Amino acid sequence: MEHRCSKRNPFQHSIVVDSPGLGLTSTNSGDISLGGMFLHAEGVNFPLDAPVFVAFDIPAGTHHSDFGLEAMVVRKATSGVGLMFLEMETGIRRALQSALYGTPTFSPVLGEIQ
């Protein structure tokens, strides 16, 4: 059973990862959500619980939204690693939400609705 707060989207894009001890690594992602992403990192040994910084862009219509986020390695698999995004500023979280799911609607009673 998965315990996710947001929907995962397929996301096959180039990602730059900065990891203490490993330095800069270029890899590809498999999916992304507001909570994190999966990286195809075969041959790269990211330690479990390691802090990393990921840089990527998300195509959004005629432009791209660039993101640089702090994350932590929370899952290791033979094909890669699962990252959990760490604390994001509200504006960055809203920009990521908009890039992933479109602009959310707002209800004064219910708050943001996807």
C-alpha distances in whole Angstrom, upper triangle without the diagonal:
4,7,9,13,14,14,14,18,19,22,24,27,29,28,30,28,31,30,32,33,32,34,33,31,31,28,26,22,20,18,18,17,18,16,17,18,17,21,22,24,25,28,28,27,25,24,21,21,24,25,26,28,27,29,29,30,28,31,31,34,37,36,34,32,32,29,29,27,26,23,21,20,16,15,17,17,20,20,20,19,16,18,17,20,22,24,26,29,28,31,29,25,27,28,25,24,27,27,23,23,27,29,27,29,30,30,32,31,27,27,26,24,22
4,6,9,11,11,11,15,17,19,21,24,26,24,27,25,28,27,29,31,30,31,30,28,28,25,23,19,17,15,15,13,15,13,13,14,14,18,20,22,24,27,26,25,23,22,19,19,22,23,23,24,23,26,25,26,25,27,28,31,34,33,30,28,28,26,26,23,22,19,18,17,14,13,16,16,19,19,18,16,13,15,14,17,19,21,22,25,25,27,25,22,23,25,21,20,23,23,20,20,24,25,24,26,27,28,30,28,25,25,23,21,20
4,7,9,11,12,15,18,20,23,24,26,25,27,25,27,26,28,30,30,31,30,29,28,26,24,20,18,16,15,12,13,11,12,14,15,19,21,23,25,28,27,25,23,22,19,18,21,21,22,23,23,25,25,26,24,27,27,31,34,32,29,27,27,24,24,21,21,18,17,17,13,14,17,18,21,21,20,17,14,14,12,15,16,18,19,22,22,24,23,19,21,23,20,18,22,22,19,19,23,24,22,24,25,26,27,26,22,22,20,19,18
4,6,7,9,12,15,17,20,22,24,22,24,23,25,25,27,30,29,29,28,27,26,24,22,18,16,13,12,9,9,8,10,12,14,17,20,22,25,27,26,25,22,22,19,19,21,20,21,21,20,22,22,22,21,24,24,27,30,28,26,23,24,21,22,19,19,16,16,16,13,14,17,18,22,21,19,16,13,13,11,13,15,16,17,20,19,21,19,16,18,19,16,15,18,18,15,15,19,20,19,21,22,23,25,24,20,19,17,17,15
4,7,10,13,16,18,21,22,24,23,25,24,26,26,28,31,30,30,29,28,28,25,23,19,18,15,12,9,8,7,11,13,16,19,22,24,27,30,28,28,25,25,22,20,22,21,21,22,20,22,22,22,20,23,22,25,29,27,25,22,23,20,21,18,18,16,17,18,16,17,20,21,25,24,22,19,15,14,12,12,14,15,15,17,16,18,17,13,15,17,14,12,16,17,14,14,17,18,15,18,18,19,21,20,16,16,14,13,12
4,7,9,13,14,18,20,22,21,23,23,25,25,28,31,30,30,28,27,26,23,21,17,16,12,10,6,6,7,10,11,14,18,21,23,26,29,27,27,24,25,23,21,23,22,21,21,19,20,19,19,17,19,19,22,25,24,22,19,20,18,19,17,18,16,17,18,17,17,20,21,24,23,21,18,15,14,12,12,15,15,15,17,16,17,16,12,13,15,12,10,13,13,10,10,13,15,13,16,17,19,21,21,17,16,13,12,10
4,6,10,12,16,18,21,20,23,23,25,26,29,32,30,30,28,26,25,22,19,16,14,10,8,6,8,9,10,11,13,17,19,22,25,28,27,27,25,26,23,23,24,23,22,22,20,20,19,18,16,18,18,20,24,23,21,19,20,19,20,18,20,18,19,19,18,18,20,20,23,21,20,18,15,15,14,14,17,18,18,20,19,19,18,14,15,16,13,11,13,13,9,9,13,15,14,17,19,20,23,23,19,18,15,13,10
4,7,9,12,14,17,17,20,20,23,24,27,29,27,27,25,23,22,19,16,12,10,6,5,5,8,9,9,8,10,13,15,18,21,24,23,24,22,23,21,21,22,21,20,20,17,18,16,16,14,16,17,20,23,22,19,18,19,17,19,17,18,16,17,17,16,15,17,17,20,17,16,15,12,13,12,13,17,18,18,20,20,20,18,15,16,16,13,12,14,13,9,10,14,17,16,19,22,24,27,26,23,21,18,17,13
4,6,10,12,15,15,19,20,23,24,28,30,27,27,25,23,20,18,14,11,9,5,5,6,10,11,11,9,10,13,15,18,21,24,23,25,23,25,23,23,24,23,21,20,17,17,15,14,12,13,14,16,20,19,17,16,17,16,18,17,19,18,19,19,18,18,19,19,21,18,17,16,14,14,15,15,19,20,19,21,21,21,18,16,16,16,12,11,13,11,8,9,12,16,16,19,22,24,27,28,24,23,19,17,14
4,7,10,13,14,18,19,22,24,27,29,26,26,24,21,18,15,12,9,6,4,7,9,13,14,12,10,10,11,13,16,18,22,22,23,22,24,23,24,24,23,21,20,17,17,14,14,12,13,15,17,20,19,17,17,17,17,19,18,20,19,20,19,19,18,19,18,19,16,15,15,14,15,16,17,20,23,21,24,24,23,20,19,19,18,15,14,16,13,10,12,15,18,19,23,25,28,31,31,28,26,23,21,18
4,6,9,10,14,16,19,21,25,27,24,23,20,18,15,12,9,6,5,4,6,9,12,14,12,9,9,10,11,14,17,20,20,22,20,23,22,23,22,21,19,18,14,14,11,11,9,10,13,15,18,17,14,14,14,14,16,16,18,17,19,18,19,18,18,18,19,15,14,14,13,14,15,15,19,21,20,22,22,22,18,17,18,16,13,14,15,12,10,12,15,18,20,23,26,29,32,32,29,27,23,22,19
4,7,9,13,15,19,21,24,26,22,22,19,16,13,10,6,5,5,7,9,13,16,17,14,11,10,9,9,13,15,18,18,20,19,22,22,23,23,22,19,18,14,14,11,11,10,11,14,17,18,17,15,15,15,15,17,17,19,18,20,19,20,19,18,17,18,14,13,14,14,15,17,18,21,24,22,25,25,24,21,20,21,19,16,17,18,15,13,16,18,21,23,27,30,33,36,36,33,31,27,26,23
4,6,10,13,16,19,22,24,21,20,16,14,10,8,5,6,8,9,10,14,16,17,14,11,11,10,10,13,15,18,17,20,19,22,23,23,22,21,17,16,12,11,8,8,8,10,13,16,17,15,12,13,12,13,14,15,18,17,19,18,20,20,19,19,19,16,14,15,15,15,17,17,20,23,21,23,24,23,19,19,21,18,15,17,18,14,13,17,18,21,24,27,30,33,36,37,34,31,28,27,24
4,7,10,13,16,20,21,18,16,13,10,7,6,5,7,10,12,12,16,18,18,15,12,12,10,10,11,14,16,15,18,17,20,21,22,20,19,16,14,10,9,7,8,10,12,16,18,19,17,13,14,12,12,13,15,17,16,18,18,20,20,19,19,19,16,14,15,15,15,18,17,20,23,21,23,25,23,20,20,22,19,17,19,20,16,16,20,21,24,26,30,32,36,38,39,36,33,30,30,27
4,6,10,13,16,18,15,14,10,8,6,5,5,7,10,11,12,15,16,16,13,10,11,8,10,10,14,15,13,16,14,18,19,19,17,15,12,10,7,6,5,8,11,13,17,20,20,18,14,13,11,10,10,11,13,13,15,15,17,17,17,18,18,15,13,13,13,12,15,14,17,19,18,21,22,21,18,18,20,18,15,18,19,16,16,20,21,24,26,29,31,35,37,38,35,32,29,29,26
4,7,10,13,15,12,10,7,6,5,6,8,10,14,15,14,17,18,18,15,13,13,10,12,11,15,15,13,15,13,17,18,18,15,14,10,8,6,5,7,10,13,16,19,22,22,19,16,15,12,11,9,11,12,12,14,14,18,18,18,19,20,17,14,14,15,13,15,15,17,19,18,21,23,22,18,19,22,19,17,20,22,19,19,22,24,26,28,32,33,37,38,40,37,34,31,31,29
4,6,10,12,9,8,6,5,6,8,10,11,14,15,15,17,18,17,13,12,12,10,12,10,14,14,11,12,10,13,15,15,12,10,7,6,5,7,9,13,16,19,22,25,25,22,19,17,14,12,10,10,10,10,11,11,15,16,15,17,18,16,13,12,13,11,13,13,14,17,17,20,22,22,18,19,22,20,18,21,23,20,20,24,26,27,29,32,34,37,38,39,36,34,31,31,29
4,7,9,7,5,4,6,9,11,14,15,18,19,18,20,20,19,16,15,15,13,15,13,16,16,12,13,11,13,15,14,11,9,6,5,6,8,12,15,19,22,24,28,28,25,21,19,16,13,10,10,9,10,11,12,16,17,17,19,20,19,16,14,15,13,15,14,15,17,17,20,23,23,19,20,24,22,20,23,25,23,23,26,28,30,31,34,35,38,40,41,38,35,32,33,31
4,6,5,5,7,8,11,12,15,16,19,20,19,21,21,19,16,15,15,13,15,13,15,15,11,10,8,10,12,11,8,7,5,7,9,12,15,19,21,25,27,31,31,28,24,22,19,16,13,12,10,10,10,10,14,15,15,18,19,18,15,13,14,12,14,14,14,17,18,21,24,25,21,22,25,24,22,25,27,25,25,28,30,32,33,36,37,40,41,42,39,36,34,35,33
4,6,6,9,11,14,16,19,20,22,23,22,24,24,22,19,19,19,17,19,16,18,17,13,12,10,10,12,12,8,8,7,9,12,15,18,22,25,28,31,34,35,31,28,26,22,19,16,15,12,12,12,12,16,17,17,20,21,21,18,16,17,15,17,16,16,19,20,23,26,27,24,24,28,27,25,28,30,28,28,31,34,35,36,39,40,42,43,44,41,38,36,37,36
4,6,9,11,15,17,20,21,24,25,25,26,27,24,22,21,20,18,19,16,17,15,12,10,9,10,13,13,10,11,10,13,15,18,21,24,27,31,33,37,37,34,30,28,25,22,19,18,16,15,14,14,17,18,17,20,21,21,18,17,18,17,19,20,19,22,24,27,30,30,27,28,31,30,28,31,33,31,31,34,36,38,39,42,43,46,47,47,44,42,40,41,39
4,7,8,11,13,16,18,21,23,23,25,25,23,20,19,18,15,16,12,14,12,9,9,8,10,13,14,11,11,10,12,13,15,18,22,25,28,31,34,34,31,28,26,23,21,18,17,16,15,14,13,17,18,16,18,18,18,15,15,17,16,18,19,20,23,24,26,30,30,26,27,30,29,27,29,32,29,29,32,35,36,37,41,42,45,46,47,44,41,39,39,37
4,7,10,13,16,18,21,23,22,25,25,23,20,19,19,16,17,14,16,14,11,12,11,13,16,16,12,12,10,10,12,13,16,20,23,26,29,32,32,29,25,24,20,19,15,16,14,15,15,15,19,20,19,21,21,20,17,16,18,17,19,19,19,22,22,25,28,28,24,26,29,27,25,28,30,28,28,31,33,35,36,40,41,44,45,46,43,40,38,39,37
4,7,10,13,15,19,20,20,23,23,22,19,17,17,14,15,13,15,14,11,13,12,15,17,17,14,13,10,9,10,10,13,17,20,23,26,29,29,26,22,21,17,16,13,14,14,14,15,15,19,20,19,20,21,19,16,16,17,16,18,18,19,22,22,24,27,26,23,24,27,25,23,26,28,25,25,29,30,32,34,37,39,42,43,45,42,39,36,37,34
4,6,10,12,16,18,18,21,22,21,18,16,15,11,12,9,12,11,8,11,10,14,16,17,14,14,11,10,10,11,12,16,19,21,25,28,28,25,21,21,18,16,14,15,15,14,15,14,18,18,17,18,18,16,13,13,15,15,18,18,19,22,22,25,28,27,23,24,27,25,22,25,27,24,24,27,29,31,33,37,38,42,43,44,41,38,35,36,33
4,7,10,14,16,17,20,21,21,17,15,14,10,10,9,11,12,10,13,13,16,18,19,17,16,13,12,10,10,10,13,16,18,22,25,25,22,19,19,16,15,14,15,16,16,17,16,19,19,17,18,18,15,13,14,15,15,18,18,20,23,22,25,27,26,23,23,26,23,21,24,25,22,22,25,27,29,31,35,37,40,42,43,40,37,34,34,32
4,7,10,13,14,18,19,19,15,12,11,7,6,6,9,10,9,12,12,16,17,19,17,16,13,13,10,11,11,13,15,18,21,24,24,22,19,19,16,15,15,15,16,15,16,14,17,16,15,15,15,12,10,11,13,13,16,17,20,23,22,25,27,26,23,23,25,23,20,23,24,21,20,23,26,28,30,34,36,39,41,42,39,36,33,33,30
4,7,10,11,15,18,18,14,10,9,6,6,7,10,13,12,15,14,18,18,20,18,18,15,14,11,11,10,12,13,15,18,21,22,20,17,17,16,15,15,16,17,16,17,15,17,16,15,15,15,11,10,11,12,13,16,16,20,23,22,25,26,25,22,22,24,21,18,20,22,18,17,20,23,26,27,31,33,36,39,40,36,34,31,30,27
4,6,8,11,14,14,11,7,6,4,6,9,12,15,14,16,14,17,18,18,18,17,14,14,11,11,10,11,12,14,17,20,22,20,16,16,15,14,14,14,15,14,15,14,15,14,14,14,14,11,9,10,10,10,13,14,17,20,20,23,24,23,20,19,21,19,16,17,19,16,14,17,20,23,24,28,30,33,36,36,33,31,27,27,23
4,7,11,14,14,11,7,5,6,6,10,12,16,15,17,16,19,18,20,19,19,17,17,14,15,13,14,13,15,18,21,23,21,18,18,18,16,17,17,18,16,16,15,15,14,14,13,13,10,9,10,10,11,14,15,19,22,21,24,25,25,21,20,22,20,17,18,19,16,14,17,20,23,24,27,30,32,35,35,32,30,27,26,22
4,7,11,11,9,6,5,8,10,13,16,19,18,19,18,20,19,19,20,19,17,17,14,14,12,13,12,14,16,19,22,20,17,16,16,15,16,15,17,15,16,15,15,14,15,14,16,13,11,11,10,10,12,13,17,19,19,22,22,22,19,17,18,17,14,14,16,14,11,13,17,20,20,24,26,29,31,32,28,26,23,22,19
4,7,8,6,4,7,9,12,15,18,21,19,20,18,20,19,19,19,18,16,15,12,13,11,12,10,13,15,18,21,19,16,14,14,12,14,13,14,12,14,14,14,14,16,16,18,16,14,12,10,9,10,10,14,16,15,18,18,18,15,13,15,14,10,11,13,11,8,11,14,17,17,21,23,26,28,29,25,23,20,19,16
4,5,5,6,9,12,16,18,21,24,22,23,20,22,20,19,19,18,17,16,14,15,13,14,12,15,15,19,21,20,17,15,15,13,15,13,14,13,14,15,14,15,17,18,21,19,16,14,11,10,9,9,13,14,13,16,16,16,13,11,12,12,9,8,11,11,7,9,13,15,15,18,20,22,25,25,22,20,16,16,13
4,6,8,12,15,18,20,24,26,24,24,21,22,20,19,19,17,16,15,14,15,14,14,13,16,16,19,22,20,17,14,15,12,13,11,13,12,14,15,15,16,19,21,24,21,19,16,13,11,9,8,10,11,10,12,12,13,10,7,9,10,7,6,10,10,8,10,13,14,13,17,18,20,22,23,19,17,14,14,12
4,7,11,14,17,19,22,25,22,22,19,19,17,15,16,15,14,14,13,15,15,16,15,19,19,23,25,23,20,17,17,14,14,11,11,9,11,12,11,13,16,18,21,20,17,14,10,8,6,6,8,10,10,13,13,15,13,10,12,13,10,10,14,14,12,13,16,17,17,20,21,23,25,24,21,19,17,17,15
4,7,10,14,15,18,21,19,18,15,16,15,14,14,13,12,12,10,13,12,14,14,17,19,22,25,22,19,16,15,12,12,10,10,8,9,10,10,11,14,15,18,16,14,11,7,5,4,5,8,11,11,15,16,17,14,12,14,14,11,12,15,14,12,14,17,19,19,22,24,26,28,28,25,22,20,20,18
4,6,10,12,15,18,16,17,14,16,15,14,15,14,12,12,10,12,11,13,13,16,18,21,24,21,18,16,15,13,13,11,12,9,10,10,10,10,12,13,16,13,11,9,6,5,7,8,12,14,14,18,19,19,16,14,17,16,12,13,16,14,12,15,18,20,21,24,26,28,31,31,27,25,22,22,19
4,7,9,12,15,14,14,12,15,13,14,15,15,13,14,11,13,13,15,15,18,20,23,25,24,20,19,18,16,15,14,14,11,11,10,10,9,10,10,12,10,7,6,4,6,9,11,14,18,18,21,22,23,19,18,20,20,16,17,19,17,15,18,21,23,24,27,29,32,34,34,30,29,26,25,22
4,6,9,12,10,12,10,13,13,15,14,14,12,13,10,12,12,14,15,18,21,24,25,23,20,19,17,15,15,14,14,12,12,10,12,10,10,10,11,8,5,5,6,8,11,13,16,19,19,23,24,24,21,20,22,21,17,19,21,19,17,20,23,26,26,30,32,35,37,37,34,32,29,28,25
4,6,9,9,11,11,14,15,17,16,17,15,16,13,15,14,17,17,20,23,25,27,25,22,21,20,19,18,18,18,15,15,13,14,12,10,9,9,6,4,7,9,11,15,16,20,23,23,27,28,28,24,23,26,24,21,22,24,21,20,23,25,28,29,33,35,38,40,41,37,35,32,31,28
4,6,5,8,8,12,13,15,14,15,13,15,13,15,15,18,19,22,25,28,29,27,24,23,21,19,18,18,17,15,14,12,14,12,10,9,9,6,4,7,10,11,15,17,20,23,24,27,29,29,25,25,28,26,23,25,27,24,22,25,28,31,32,36,38,40,43,43,39,37,34,34,31
4,6,8,10,13,15,17,16,18,16,18,17,19,19,22,23,25,28,31,32,30,27,27,25,23,22,21,21,19,17,14,16,13,10,9,7,6,6,9,12,15,18,20,23,27,27,31,33,33,29,29,31,30,26,28,30,27,25,29,31,34,35,39,41,44,46,46,42,40,37,37,34
4,6,9,12,15,18,16,18,17,19,18,20,20,24,25,28,31,34,35,33,29,29,26,25,23,23,22,20,18,15,17,15,12,11,9,9,9,11,15,17,20,22,25,28,29,32,35,35,31,31,34,32,29,31,33,30,28,32,34,37,38,42,44,46,49,49,45,43,40,40,37
4,6,9,12,15,13,15,13,15,15,17,18,22,24,26,30,33,33,31,27,27,24,22,20,20,18,16,15,12,15,14,11,11,11,10,8,10,13,14,18,19,21,25,26,29,32,32,28,28,31,30,26,29,31,28,27,30,33,35,36,40,42,44,46,47,43,41,38,38,35
4,6,9,12,11,13,12,15,16,19,20,24,26,29,32,35,36,33,30,28,26,23,21,20,18,16,14,11,13,12,9,11,10,11,9,9,12,13,17,19,20,24,26,29,32,32,29,28,31,30,27,29,32,30,28,31,34,36,37,41,42,44,46,46,43,41,38,38,36
4,7,9,7,9,9,12,13,16,18,22,24,27,30,33,34,31,28,26,23,21,18,17,14,12,10,7,10,10,8,11,12,12,9,8,10,10,13,15,17,20,22,25,28,29,25,25,28,27,24,27,29,27,26,29,32,34,34,38,39,41,43,43,40,37,35,35,33
4,6,5,9,10,14,15,19,21,24,26,30,32,36,37,34,30,29,26,23,20,18,15,13,10,7,9,9,8,12,13,14,11,9,11,11,14,16,16,20,22,26,28,30,26,26,29,29,26,28,31,29,28,30,33,35,35,39,40,42,43,43,40,38,36,36,34
4,5,9,11,14,16,19,21,25,26,30,32,35,37,34,31,28,26,23,20,18,15,12,8,5,6,7,7,11,13,14,12,9,9,10,11,14,15,18,21,24,27,28,25,24,28,28,25,26,30,28,26,29,32,34,34,37,37,39,41,40,37,35,33,34,32
4,6,9,13,15,19,21,24,26,29,31,35,36,34,30,27,25,21,19,16,12,9,6,5,6,8,10,14,17,17,14,11,10,9,10,12,12,15,18,22,24,26,23,22,26,26,23,25,28,27,25,28,31,32,32,35,35,37,38,38,35,33,31,32,30
4,6,10,12,16,19,22,24,28,30,34,35,32,28,26,23,20,17,14,11,8,6,5,8,10,11,15,17,17,14,11,11,10,11,12,12,15,18,21,24,25,22,22,25,25,23,25,28,26,25,28,31,32,32,36,36,38,39,39,36,34,32,33,31
4,7,10,14,17,20,22,26,28,32,33,29,26,23,20,17,13,11,7,6,4,7,10,12,14,17,20,19,16,12,12,9,10,10,9,12,14,18,21,22,19,19,23,22,20,22,25,24,23,26,29,30,30,33,34,36,37,37,34,32,30,31,30
4,6,10,13,17,19,23,25,29,29,26,22,20,17,14,10,8,6,5,6,7,11,13,14,17,19,18,14,12,11,9,10,9,10,13,14,17,20,21,17,18,21,20,18,21,23,22,21,24,27,28,29,32,33,35,37,37,34,32,29,30,29
4,7,10,14,16,20,22,26,26,23,19,17,13,10,7,6,5,6,8,10,14,16,17,19,21,20,16,14,13,10,11,9,10,12,12,15,18,18,15,16,19,18,16,19,21,19,19,23,24,26,26,30,31,34,35,36,33,30,28,29,27
4,7,10,13,16,19,22,23,20,16,14,11,8,6,5,6,7,10,11,14,16,17,19,20,18,15,13,12,9,11,9,11,13,13,15,18,18,14,15,18,16,13,17,19,16,16,20,22,23,24,28,29,32,34,35,32,29,26,27,25
4,7,10,14,16,20,20,17,13,11,8,6,4,7,9,11,14,15,18,19,20,21,23,20,17,16,15,13,14,12,14,15,14,16,18,17,13,15,17,14,13,16,17,15,15,19,20,22,24,27,29,32,34,35,32,29,26,27,25
4,7,10,13,16,17,14,10,8,6,5,7,9,12,13,16,17,19,20,21,22,23,20,17,16,16,14,15,13,16,17,15,17,18,17,13,14,16,13,11,14,15,12,13,17,18,20,22,25,27,31,33,34,31,28,25,26,23
4,7,9,12,13,10,6,5,4,6,9,11,15,16,19,20,22,23,23,24,25,22,20,19,18,16,17,15,18,19,16,17,18,16,13,14,15,12,10,13,13,10,11,15,15,17,20,23,25,29,31,33,30,27,24,24,21
4,6,10,11,9,5,5,7,8,11,13,17,17,20,21,23,23,24,25,26,22,20,20,18,17,18,16,19,20,17,18,18,16,13,14,14,10,9,11,10,7,8,11,12,14,17,20,23,26,29,31,28,25,21,21,18
4,6,8,6,4,6,9,11,15,17,20,21,24,25,26,26,27,27,28,25,23,23,22,21,21,20,22,23,20,21,21,18,16,16,16,12,11,13,11,8,9,12,12,14,17,21,24,27,30,32,29,26,23,22,19
4,6,5,5,7,10,13,16,18,22,23,26,27,28,28,30,30,31,28,26,25,24,23,23,21,23,23,20,21,20,17,15,16,14,11,11,12,9,6,9,10,9,11,14,18,20,24,27,29,26,24,20,20,17
4,6,8,10,13,16,20,22,26,26,29,30,32,32,33,33,34,30,29,29,27,26,26,24,27,27,24,24,23,20,19,19,17,14,14,15,12,10,12,13,10,12,16,19,22,25,28,30,28,26,22,21,19
4,7,10,13,17,20,23,27,28,31,32,34,34,35,35,36,32,31,30,29,28,28,26,29,29,25,25,24,21,20,21,19,16,16,17,14,12,15,16,14,15,19,21,24,28,31,33,31,28,25,25,22
4,7,10,13,17,19,23,25,28,29,31,32,33,33,34,31,29,28,27,25,26,23,26,26,22,22,21,18,17,18,17,13,14,16,13,10,14,15,14,15,18,21,24,28,30,32,30,27,24,24,22
4,6,10,13,16,20,21,24,26,27,28,29,30,31,27,25,25,24,22,22,20,22,22,19,19,19,16,14,16,15,11,11,14,12,9,12,14,13,15,18,21,24,28,30,32,30,27,23,23,21
4,7,10,13,16,18,22,23,25,26,28,28,30,27,24,23,22,20,20,17,19,19,16,16,16,13,11,12,12,8,8,11,10,7,10,13,12,13,16,20,22,25,27,30,27,24,21,21,19
4,7,10,14,16,19,21,23,25,26,27,28,25,23,21,20,18,18,15,17,17,14,15,16,13,10,12,13,10,9,13,12,10,12,16,15,16,19,22,24,28,30,32,29,26,23,24,22
4,6,10,12,16,18,20,22,23,25,26,24,21,19,18,15,15,12,13,14,11,12,13,12,8,10,12,9,8,12,12,10,12,15,16,17,19,22,24,27,29,30,28,25,22,23,21
4,7,10,13,16,18,20,22,24,25,23,20,18,17,13,13,10,11,12,10,12,14,13,9,11,14,12,11,14,16,14,15,18,19,20,22,25,26,29,31,32,30,26,24,25,23
4,6,10,13,15,17,19,22,24,22,18,16,14,11,10,7,8,9,8,10,13,13,9,10,13,12,10,14,16,14,15,18,20,20,21,25,25,28,29,31,28,25,22,24,22
4,7,10,13,16,18,20,23,22,18,15,13,10,9,6,6,8,8,11,14,15,12,12,16,15,13,16,19,18,18,21,23,23,24,27,27,30,31,32,29,26,24,26,24
4,7,9,12,14,17,20,19,15,12,10,6,5,4,5,8,10,13,16,17,14,13,17,17,14,17,20,18,18,20,23,24,24,27,28,30,32,32,29,26,24,25,24
4,6,9,11,15,18,17,14,10,8,5,5,7,7,11,13,16,19,21,17,17,20,20,18,19,23,21,20,23,26,27,27,30,31,33,34,34,31,29,27,27,26
4,6,8,11,14,14,10,7,6,5,7,9,10,14,16,20,22,24,20,19,23,23,20,21,24,23,21,24,27,29,28,32,33,35,36,36,33,31,29,29,27
4,7,10,14,14,11,8,6,6,6,10,11,15,17,21,23,24,21,20,23,24,20,21,25,24,21,24,27,29,28,31,32,34,35,35,31,30,28,28,26
4,7,10,11,9,5,5,7,9,13,15,18,20,24,25,27,24,22,25,25,22,23,26,25,22,24,28,30,29,33,34,36,37,37,33,32,29,29,27
4,7,8,6,5,6,9,12,15,17,21,23,27,28,30,26,25,28,28,24,25,28,26,24,26,30,32,32,35,37,39,41,40,37,35,33,32,30
4,5,5,6,8,12,15,18,20,24,26,29,31,32,28,27,30,29,25,26,29,27,24,27,30,33,33,36,38,40,42,41,38,36,34,33,30
4,6,8,11,15,18,21,24,27,29,32,34,34,31,30,32,32,28,29,31,29,27,29,32,35,35,39,41,43,45,45,41,40,37,36,33
4,7,10,13,17,20,23,26,27,30,32,32,29,27,30,29,25,26,29,26,24,26,29,32,33,36,38,41,43,43,39,38,35,34,31
4,7,10,14,16,19,23,23,27,29,29,26,24,27,26,23,24,26,24,22,24,28,30,31,34,36,39,41,41,37,36,33,32,29
4,6,10,13,15,19,20,24,26,27,23,22,25,24,21,22,25,23,20,23,26,29,29,33,34,36,38,38,35,33,30,30,27
4,7,10,13,16,18,21,23,24,20,19,22,22,18,19,22,20,18,20,24,26,26,29,31,33,35,35,31,29,27,26,24
4,6,9,13,14,18,19,21,17,16,19,19,15,17,20,19,17,19,22,24,24,28,29,31,33,33,29,27,25,25,23
4,6,10,11,15,17,18,15,13,17,17,14,15,19,18,16,18,21,23,22,25,26,28,30,30,26,24,22,23,21
4,7,8,11,13,15,12,10,14,14,11,13,16,16,15,17,20,20,20,24,24,26,28,28,25,23,20,21,20
4,6,10,12,14,12,11,15,15,13,15,18,18,17,20,22,22,22,25,25,27,28,28,25,23,21,22,22
4,7,9,12,10,9,13,14,13,14,17,18,18,20,21,21,20,23,23,25,25,26,23,20,19,21,21
4,6,8,6,6,9,11,10,12,14,15,15,17,18,18,18,21,20,23,23,24,22,19,17,19,19
4,6,5,6,9,10,11,12,14,15,17,18,19,17,17,20,19,21,22,23,21,18,16,19,19
4,5,5,6,9,10,10,12,14,15,16,16,15,14,16,15,18,18,20,18,14,13,16,16
4,5,5,6,9,10,10,12,14,15,15,13,13,16,15,18,19,21,19,16,14,17,17
4,5,5,6,9,10,10,12,14,14,13,14,17,17,21,21,23,21,18,15,17,17
4,5,5,6,9,10,10,12,13,12,12,15,15,18,19,21,18,15,12,14,14
4,5,5,6,9,10,10,10,9,9,12,12,15,17,19,16,13,10,12,12
4,5,5,6,9,10,9,9,10,14,15,18,20,22,20,16,13,15,14
4,5,5,6,8,9,10,11,15,16,20,22,23,20,17,14,15,13
4,5,5,6,7,7,8,11,13,16,19,20,17,14,11,11,9
4,6,5,4,5,7,10,12,16,19,20,18,15,11,12,10
4,6,6,8,10,14,16,20,22,24,21,19,15,15,12
4,6,9,10,14,17,20,23,24,21,18,15,14,11
4,7,8,11,14,17,20,21,18,16,12,11,7
4,6,9,13,16,19,21,18,16,12,11,8
4,7,10,13,16,18,16,13,10,10,8
4,6,10,13,14,12,10,6,6,5
4,7,10,12,10,8,6,5,7
4,7,9,8,5,5,6,9
4,5,5,5,6,7,11
4,6,6,8,10,14
4,6,9,10,14
4,7,7,11
4,6,10
4,7
4
